[in-house]
Amino acid sequence: MAIVSEKLIWDEVFEGNVQSAIKSTRSYREALITLDGKTTQPQVLYIEPSLISNNGHQLNLAKYYEQTLRDLGYRTKVIHGLSNSLSPQKDWLPYFLVPHHTMASRNIGSLSDLALVEHYYYSEFQSIFDLYKAQIGIFATIRFTNILAAVKALIDNNVKYCIFGVMEAEDVPDCGNPEIIRSAYRQAVALLEEHEIQHLFIAESNYVQTFLTSCGFQQKYVRVYPGAAAKQMTNTSPVIKQLPKKVRVGYLGGSRAVRHPELIADLVLSRSLPSTIEFHIQLDLNYIESKRSSIICEEICELDRNGSIELYPPGLSKQEYMTLFCSLDIILLPYGERYQQIGSTILIEAIYAGVIPILPVDSPMSELYTSLGGDAPTFSALTTTSIRDAITDCLIRFESLKKTAVCVRDNWQRHPSSTEQWQSYLREWLPSPRI
């Protein structure tokens, strides 16, 4: 069966042919639904168009919610994006042809553009709720592009409880007009209140929480929770230790532009740090080649072959990732762009594992770590020199930083945004499962 491309779908939508875009995907969806079988009705629909790969935040978050809700007595159906990069999961349904990270090459320049996109997403969400008569809807990473579509689908299907995760505010790559973005959220809160839908918004940072409350959401319904997907690290037991003979410095996670993996490649090849440093890094060499050159990639591979560094593939298993993470002494988070407004699950994993993070200065991540009693080394610029200086600072203060990292973990477990506190709150907030 031929699958319609994302570009063709958006071409139709932005030309005003929304029904044509919907129709072009109908046979594909009907085939998937037939394969799914729909043997049991779920009580919760977990909807995540951006879940398209075997690793990363979206996958961990979906598994976290599925397990947490199962522990609370709920049957959950995960509906996710279509991708050859995501292995089939039991009882999960690949459904969305368009991940909603951004609008690809499109830009939403007017309210009429937004209305067209909303219409398309409403059709997708509505078709899901037609199939599964759920009690609760969870949209793990909602955006201004589809918040109204989601709320309208909830209303039209009499779903009275919902949870939305929000990872951005006004600074987005596909809309340069903040009023368009605010308009979507203002309309959403008005509809939620008018139809008395119980709602929780999970903001990625205090910055996002402030944005949502400025759009009209009551602060008691907007909770800052930056690390649900870090639950896998909650059983780790970090220990205070002296500076080891070999200091294991890690860079883990996806090779995305906002995480600047090319800086890590440059840092490793600069050989400007002491020989006591051992780099353990996940890098997508195809991405590095696009940013640097094939020669750079070959040099990195040669360092890996001769044991100077340890290079890991992008898709580690959960157990491999946890074991590697907990073996590290230092974790590098050279994040820029939107991470000046939000947090990172990797920071929360570092907190649980007692690993010393190196963070961007004056960011929500460094502010959170400081508020927990930490004193993480920071870099002021996205350069190899600035990151190298932060690593050097960490080596000088290693023992005190390690001791502080263990205290930070203890403080985090009592924090309102921690996994432990969030699960307790969720248990109290959700209705009893409907049989």
Order of alpha helices (4+ residues) and beta strands (2+ residues): alpha-alpha-alpha-beta-alpha-beta-beta-alpha-beta-alpha-beta-alpha-beta-alpha-beta-beta-alpha-beta-alpha-alpha-beta-alpha-beta-alpha-beta-alpha-beta-alpha-alpha-alpha
